[in-house]
Amino acid sequence: MPTEQALPQTRLLVQAAAAVCEDKKGQDTRILELDPVDAGLSDFFLVTSATNDRQAIAIADEIEQRLKRDFGVYPNSVEGRRHGEWILLDYVDFVVHVFLADRRAFYDIERLRKSARPLTPAEFDSELKAALAAKTRAVRDGKPLRSEPAAPSPRPRKAAKKSSFSGSASAAKPRPAKTATRKAATKRDSTKAAAKGKRKTA
């Protein structure tokens, strides 16, 4: 069963972003549901591959535009758009990684996150539909919802998700703890992957 910590809104955003990857012919799209141990990092990683930098940029741009248009949500930050080899869209509760195929194989973040549960977009959609159907039945039957506990979630969430990552006053604010933790973890993962590549070529 998927973790109930992730808010339904987050799941809908991940589903919409994954649909863009499919529409734009992203390859081997996977959704990694991160282990609760990595809760300070994010809830989900969405990973997809592109055959060239133009396609990678097109996928990232369309994800950003669709989430902005349909949900009013902006990424907290965007990295790697200029080169298009590895574009990262940070939405705090989930992170989109758009790779060129060889860069994805080199960094292999799916292997580095071995505790994560990988899902295809179809599997993710199926689970989301089942959860929404269960919620609808519970509301109809007047039963309490398991996914909506009376007590607030112990894990704080970033309030200002709708602020643009560029050109706004909020862009100058310090990065949330979750994002800073993820940046350090991503740097550590990249260092491990680079060391692995050097050992192979030695």
C-alpha positions as a Markdown table, in Angstrom:
| # | Residue | x | y | z |
|---|---|---|---|---|
| 1 | Met | 0.0 | 0.0 | 0.0 |
| 2 | Pro | 1.2 | 3.5 | -0.7 |
| 3 | Thr | 2.3 | 5.7 | 2.3 |
| 4 | Glu | -0.6 | 7.7 | 3.7 |
| 5 | Gln | 1.8 | 10.5 | 4.7 |
| 6 | Ala | 1.8 | 11.9 | 1.1 |
| 7 | Leu | -1.1 | 14.4 | 0.7 |
| 8 | Pro | -3.6 | 13.6 | -2.0 |
| 9 | Gln | -2.7 | 16.9 | -3.7 |
| 10 | Thr | 0.9 | 15.7 | -4.1 |
| 11 | Arg | -0.2 | 12.5 | -5.7 |
| 12 | Leu | -2.4 | 14.4 | -8.2 |
| 13 | Leu | 0.6 | 16.6 | -9.1 |
| 14 | Val | 2.9 | 13.6 | -9.6 |
| 15 | Gln | 0.2 | 11.9 | -11.7 |
| 16 | Ala | -0.1 | 15.0 | -13.9 |
| 17 | Ala | 3.7 | 15.3 | -14.3 |
| 18 | Ala | 4.0 | 11.7 | -15.2 |
| 19 | Ala | 1.2 | 12.1 | -17.8 |
| 20 | Val | 3.3 | 14.9 | -19.4 |
| 21 | Cys | 6.3 | 12.5 | -19.6 |
| 22 | Glu | 4.1 | 10.0 | -21.4 |
| 23 | Asp | 2.7 | 12.6 | -23.8 |
| 24 | Lys | 6.1 | 13.9 | -24.7 |
| 25 | Lys | 7.5 | 10.4 | -25.3 |
| 26 | Gly | 9.7 | 10.3 | -22.2 |
| 27 | Gln | 11.3 | 6.8 | -22.0 |
| 28 | Asp | 11.2 | 4.4 | -19.0 |
| 29 | Thr | 9.2 | 6.8 | -16.8 |
| 30 | Arg | 9.3 | 5.7 | -13.2 |
| 31 | Ile | 7.8 | 7.1 | -10.0 |
| 32 | Leu | 9.9 | 6.3 | -6.9 |
| 33 | Glu | 7.9 | 6.4 | -3.6 |
| 34 | Leu | 10.6 | 7.1 | -1.1 |
| 35 | Asp | 11.0 | 5.2 | 2.1 |
| 36 | Pro | 9.8 | 7.0 | 5.3 |
| 37 | Val | 13.5 | 7.1 | 6.3 |
| 38 | Asp | 13.9 | 9.6 | 3.4 |
| 39 | Ala | 10.9 | 11.6 | 4.5 |
| 40 | Gly | 13.1 | 14.7 | 5.0 |
| 41 | Leu | 14.1 | 14.4 | 1.4 |
| 42 | Ser | 10.8 | 14.2 | -0.5 |
| 43 | Asp | 7.8 | 11.9 | -0.9 |
| 44 | Phe | 8.4 | 11.0 | -4.6 |
| 45 | Phe | 11.0 | 11.1 | -7.3 |
| 46 | Leu | 9.6 | 11.1 | -10.9 |
| 47 | Val | 12.3 | 10.0 | -13.3 |
| 48 | Thr | 12.2 | 9.9 | -17.1 |
| 49 | Ser | 14.6 | 9.8 | -20.0 |
| 50 | Ala | 14.9 | 11.8 | -23.2 |
| 51 | Thr | 16.8 | 11.0 | -26.4 |
| 52 | Asn | 18.3 | 14.5 | -26.8 |
| 53 | Asp | 18.6 | 17.7 | -24.9 |
| 54 | Arg | 15.8 | 19.4 | -26.8 |
| 55 | Gln | 13.3 | 16.7 | -25.8 |
| 56 | Ala | 14.5 | 16.9 | -22.2 |
| 57 | Ile | 13.9 | 20.6 | -22.1 |
| 58 | Ala | 10.5 | 20.2 | -23.8 |
| 59 | Ile | 9.4 | 17.7 | -21.2 |
| 60 | Ala | 10.6 | 19.9 | -18.3 |
| 61 | Asp | 9.0 | 23.0 | -19.8 |
| 62 | Glu | 5.6 | 21.2 | -20.3 |
| 63 | Ile | 5.6 | 19.8 | -16.8 |
| 64 | Glu | 6.2 | 23.3 | -15.4 |
| 65 | Gln | 3.5 | 24.9 | -17.6 |
| 66 | Arg | 0.9 | 22.2 | -17.0 |
| 67 | Leu | 1.2 | 22.2 | -13.2 |
| 68 | Lys | 1.2 | 26.0 | -13.2 |
| 69 | Arg | -1.9 | 26.1 | -15.4 |
| 70 | Asp | -3.9 | 23.3 | -13.9 |
| 71 | Phe | -3.0 | 23.6 | -10.2 |
| 72 | Gly | -1.4 | 27.0 | -9.8 |
| 73 | Val | 1.8 | 25.3 | -8.5 |
| 74 | Tyr | 5.3 | 26.5 | -9.3 |
| 75 | Pro | 8.6 | 24.7 | -8.7 |
| 76 | Asn | 10.7 | 25.8 | -5.8 |
| 77 | Ser | 13.7 | 25.6 | -8.0 |
| 78 | Val | 14.8 | 24.4 | -11.5 |
| 79 | Glu | 18.3 | 23.2 | -12.2 |
| 80 | Gly | 20.1 | 22.0 | -15.4 |
| 81 | Arg | 17.8 | 23.5 | -18.0 |
| 82 | Arg | 20.6 | 25.2 | -19.9 |
| 83 | His | 22.4 | 22.0 | -20.8 |
| 84 | Gly | 19.4 | 19.6 | -20.8 |
| 85 | Glu | 21.4 | 16.6 | -19.6 |
| 86 | Trp | 19.8 | 16.4 | -16.2 |
| 87 | Ile | 16.9 | 18.8 | -15.5 |
| 88 | Leu | 15.6 | 18.8 | -11.9 |
| 89 | Leu | 12.3 | 20.4 | -11.0 |
| 90 | Asp | 12.0 | 20.7 | -7.2 |
| 91 | Tyr | 8.4 | 20.8 | -6.0 |
| 92 | Val | 9.5 | 20.1 | -2.4 |
| 93 | Asp | 7.1 | 17.2 | -1.8 |
| 94 | Phe | 8.2 | 15.6 | -5.1 |
| 95 | Val | 11.1 | 16.1 | -7.5 |
| 96 | Val | 11.1 | 15.6 | -11.2 |
| 97 | His | 14.3 | 14.3 | -12.8 |
| 98 | Val | 14.5 | 14.5 | -16.7 |
| 99 | Phe | 17.7 | 12.8 | -17.9 |
| 100 | Leu | 19.4 | 12.1 | -21.1 |
| 101 | Ala | 19.5 | 8.3 | -21.3 |
| 102 | Asp | 23.3 | 8.0 | -20.8 |
| 103 | Arg | 23.3 | 10.5 | -17.9 |
| 104 | Arg | 20.5 | 8.5 | -16.2 |
| 105 | Ala | 22.5 | 5.3 | -16.5 |
| 106 | Phe | 25.7 | 7.0 | -15.2 |
| 107 | Tyr | 24.1 | 8.6 | -12.1 |
| 108 | Asp | 21.7 | 5.7 | -11.5 |
| 109 | Ile | 19.7 | 7.4 | -8.8 |
| 110 | Glu | 17.2 | 4.5 | -8.9 |
| 111 | Arg | 19.9 | 2.2 | -7.6 |
| 112 | Leu | 21.1 | 4.7 | -5.1 |
| 113 | Arg | 17.5 | 4.9 | -3.7 |
| 114 | Lys | 17.1 | 1.1 | -3.3 |
| 115 | Ser | 14.7 | 1.5 | -0.4 |
| 116 | Ala | 12.2 | 3.4 | -2.7 |
| 117 | Arg | 9.2 | 1.6 | -4.2 |
| 118 | Pro | 9.3 | 2.0 | -8.0 |
| 119 | Leu | 6.0 | 2.3 | -9.9 |
| 120 | Thr | 5.1 | 2.8 | -13.5 |
| 121 | Pro | 2.7 | 5.6 | -14.3 |
| 122 | Ala | -0.1 | 3.1 | -14.9 |
| 123 | Glu | 0.5 | 1.4 | -11.5 |
| 124 | Phe | 0.5 | 4.8 | -9.8 |
| 125 | Asp | -2.7 | 5.8 | -11.6 |
| 126 | Ser | -4.3 | 2.5 | -10.5 |
| 127 | Glu | -3.4 | 3.0 | -6.9 |
| 128 | Leu | -4.6 | 6.6 | -6.9 |
| 129 | Lys | -7.9 | 5.6 | -8.4 |
| 130 | Ala | -8.4 | 2.9 | -5.8 |
| 131 | Ala | -7.5 | 5.3 | -3.0 |
| 132 | Leu | -10.0 | 7.9 | -4.3 |
| 133 | Ala | -12.7 | 5.3 | -4.7 |
| 134 | Ala | -12.2 | 4.1 | -1.1 |
| 135 | Lys | -12.4 | 7.7 | 0.1 |
| 136 | Thr | -15.6 | 8.2 | -1.8 |
| 137 | Arg | -17.1 | 5.0 | -0.3 |
| 138 | Ala | -16.1 | 6.1 | 3.2 |
| 139 | Val | -17.7 | 9.5 | 2.8 |
| 140 | Arg | -20.9 | 8.0 | 1.4 |
| 141 | Asp | -21.0 | 5.5 | 4.3 |
| 142 | Gly | -20.2 | 8.1 | 6.9 |
| 143 | Lys | -17.0 | 6.4 | 8.0 |
| 144 | Pro | -13.9 | 8.2 | 9.2 |
| 145 | Leu | -11.1 | 8.5 | 6.6 |
| 146 | Arg | -7.8 | 6.8 | 7.4 |
| 147 | Ser | -5.9 | 9.2 | 5.2 |
| 148 | Glu | -7.3 | 12.2 | 7.2 |
| 149 | Pro | -6.3 | 11.8 | 10.8 |
| 150 | Ala | -7.7 | 14.3 | 13.3 |
| 151 | Ala | -4.2 | 15.3 | 14.5 |
| 152 | Pro | -2.0 | 17.3 | 12.2 |
| 153 | Ser | 0.8 | 15.6 | 10.4 |
| 154 | Pro | 4.0 | 15.6 | 12.5 |
| 155 | Arg | 6.0 | 16.4 | 9.3 |
| 156 | Pro | 5.9 | 20.1 | 8.6 |
| 157 | Arg | 5.3 | 21.0 | 5.0 |
| 158 | Lys | 6.3 | 24.1 | 3.0 |
| 159 | Ala | 3.5 | 26.7 | 3.0 |
| 160 | Ala | 4.5 | 28.8 | 0.0 |
| 161 | Lys | 4.4 | 26.2 | -2.8 |
| 162 | Lys | 2.8 | 28.5 | -5.3 |
| 163 | Ser | 5.6 | 31.1 | -5.5 |
| 164 | Ser | 7.7 | 31.2 | -8.6 |
| 165 | Phe | 11.3 | 30.1 | -8.4 |
| 166 | Ser | 12.4 | 33.3 | -10.3 |
| 167 | Gly | 11.5 | 36.9 | -10.3 |
| 168 | Ser | 9.6 | 36.9 | -7.1 |
| 169 | Ala | 10.4 | 38.2 | -3.6 |
| 170 | Ser | 9.9 | 34.7 | -2.2 |
| 171 | Ala | 12.8 | 33.5 | -4.3 |
| 172 | Ala | 15.2 | 35.2 | -1.9 |
| 173 | Lys | 13.9 | 33.4 | 1.1 |
| 174 | Pro | 16.1 | 30.6 | 2.6 |
| 175 | Arg | 15.5 | 27.1 | 1.1 |
| 176 | Pro | 13.3 | 24.9 | 3.3 |
| 177 | Ala | 15.1 | 22.2 | 5.4 |
| 178 | Lys | 13.7 | 19.4 | 3.2 |
| 179 | Thr | 15.2 | 21.0 | 0.1 |
| 180 | Ala | 18.5 | 21.7 | 1.7 |
| 181 | Thr | 18.7 | 18.0 | 2.9 |
| 182 | Arg | 17.8 | 16.8 | -0.6 |
| 183 | Lys | 20.4 | 19.0 | -2.2 |
| 184 | Ala | 23.1 | 17.5 | 0.1 |
| 185 | Ala | 21.8 | 14.0 | -0.6 |
| 186 | Thr | 21.8 | 14.5 | -4.3 |
| 187 | Lys | 25.3 | 15.9 | -4.2 |
| 188 | Arg | 26.4 | 12.9 | -2.2 |
| 189 | Asp | 24.7 | 10.5 | -4.6 |
| 190 | Ser | 26.3 | 12.2 | -7.6 |
| 191 | Thr | 29.7 | 11.9 | -5.9 |
| 192 | Lys | 29.2 | 8.2 | -5.3 |
| 193 | Ala | 28.1 | 7.7 | -8.9 |
| 194 | Ala | 31.0 | 9.6 | -10.3 |
| 195 | Ala | 33.4 | 7.5 | -8.1 |
| 196 | Lys | 31.8 | 4.4 | -9.4 |
| 197 | Gly | 32.4 | 5.6 | -13.0 |
| 198 | Lys | 36.0 | 6.3 | -12.3 |
| 199 | Arg | 36.6 | 2.9 | -10.9 |
| 200 | Lys | 35.1 | 1.3 | -14.0 |
| 201 | Thr | 37.3 | 3.3 | -16.3 |
| 202 | Ala | 40.4 | 2.7 | -14.3 |
